[in-house]
Amino acid sequence: MVAIRVIREDWADQSVALPAYETAGAAGADVRANLPDGAPIILQPGQRSLVPTGLRIEIPPGYEVQVRPRSGLALKHGITLPNTPGTIDSDYRGPLGVIVLNAGHEAFEIAHGERIAQLVVAPVVQAAFETVEMLGETQRGAGGFGSTGRG
């Protein structure tokens, strides 16, 4: 198990739970909104907002934390993350905020302490990029954007 070190912002509500896995087999730990004044954020259809979590995290070298939408919010309310998956790099130490988008048809209220996204810890492999004269051949070749079938 990888340890992710967490500190709370000075202003953060200490009673808001830290990210947690809701089931034994969960890949993502749910992260909660920690709103500075406790007042909800109302997202109108098409609107996005940076939702604070009140946290800063320390990720070990060789790992990242991916920020992903919660499927229930996406299906039931159209609430998603526009840059999904978002990546938190191991050398970032700033506030953890979640960009939330209302892709639904009705206003949506994000309440203080509500689970707004999930965090997935993943290993990272860095590559060396090099210029070459030719790329290797494949059966697919340059085909893309639906070249292997519908969509």
Secondary structure, DSSP 8 states (H G I E B T S, - for coil): ----EEEE-TTS-TTS---B-SSTT-SSEEEE---TTS--EEE-TT-EEEEEEEEEEE--TTEEEEEE--HHHHHHH-EE-TTSSEEE-TT--S-EEEEEEE-SSS-EEE-TT-EEEEEEEEE---------S-----SSTT--SSTTS--
